[in-house]
Amino acid sequence: MSFNPYLYEKSIEERHSQIRHDFEQIRLQANAGQKSPFVRSVVGKFGTLLVGLGSQLEGVGERGEAVVQPSVSVQRTR
């Protein structure tokens, strides 16, 4: 039996391809429950936006209550 360099190279390429496939499968299984970095980034920015809007609305509500409450308390005392 003689050594065939072409077949040897093909078998090495096939083995490397199989190893890459195995590692990709392991990586996919490990990251199955995780969202992509892009999705995490978008969700994080959206959450920050909602917190900021909530804080602003809360501030507006507190200012509105401060103006409304004295007139309501005055009406109750009369």
C-alpha positions as CSV (number, residue, x, y, z in Angstrom):
1,M,0.0,0.0,0.0
2,S,1.5,3.3,-1.0
3,F,1.1,6.7,0.6
4,N,-1.3,9.1,-1.2
5,P,-0.8,12.7,-0.2
6,Y,-4.1,13.8,-1.7
7,L,-6.1,11.3,0.3
8,Y,-4.2,12.2,3.4
9,E,-5.0,15.9,2.9
10,K,-8.6,15.2,2.3
11,S,-8.9,13.1,5.5
12,I,-7.2,15.9,7.5
13,E,-9.7,18.5,6.0
14,E,-12.6,16.2,6.8
15,R,-11.4,15.7,10.4
16,H,-10.9,19.4,10.9
17,S,-14.4,20.1,9.5
18,Q,-15.9,17.6,11.9
19,I,-14.0,19.2,14.9
20,R,-15.3,22.6,13.9
21,H,-18.8,21.3,13.6
22,D,-18.5,19.6,17.1
23,F,-17.3,22.9,18.7
24,E,-20.1,24.8,17.0
25,Q,-22.6,22.4,18.4
26,I,-21.1,22.7,21.9
27,R,-21.2,26.5,21.6
28,L,-24.8,26.6,20.4
29,Q,-25.9,24.3,23.3
30,A,-24.0,26.5,25.8
31,N,-25.7,29.6,24.5
32,A,-29.1,28.1,23.9
33,G,-30.7,30.0,26.8
34,Q,-28.9,33.3,26.2
35,K,-30.0,36.1,24.0
36,S,-27.7,37.6,21.4
37,P,-25.6,40.6,22.4
38,F,-27.6,42.8,20.1
39,V,-30.9,41.8,21.7
40,R,-29.5,42.3,25.2
41,S,-28.3,45.8,24.2
42,V,-31.6,46.8,22.7
43,V,-33.6,45.5,25.7
44,G,-31.2,47.2,28.1
45,K,-31.5,50.6,26.3
46,F,-35.3,50.2,26.2
47,G,-35.4,49.5,29.9
48,T,-33.2,52.6,30.6
49,L,-35.6,54.6,28.5
50,L,-38.6,53.4,30.4
51,V,-37.0,54.1,33.7
52,G,-36.2,57.6,32.6
53,L,-39.7,58.2,31.3
54,G,-41.1,56.8,34.5
55,S,-39.0,59.1,36.6
56,Q,-40.0,62.1,34.6
57,L,-43.7,61.2,34.9
58,E,-43.3,60.7,38.6
59,G,-41.7,64.1,38.9
60,V,-44.6,65.7,36.9
61,G,-47.1,63.9,39.1
62,E,-45.5,65.1,42.3
63,R,-45.4,68.6,41.0
64,G,-49.0,68.3,39.9
65,E,-50.1,66.9,43.3
66,A,-48.3,69.7,45.1
67,V,-50.3,72.2,43.2
68,V,-53.6,70.4,43.5
69,Q,-53.4,69.3,47.1
70,P,-53.5,72.8,48.7
71,S,-56.6,73.7,46.8
72,V,-58.3,70.4,47.7
73,S,-57.3,70.8,51.3
74,V,-58.6,74.3,51.4
75,Q,-62.0,73.2,49.9
76,R,-62.2,70.5,52.6
77,T,-61.7,72.9,55.5
78,R,-64.4,75.4,54.3
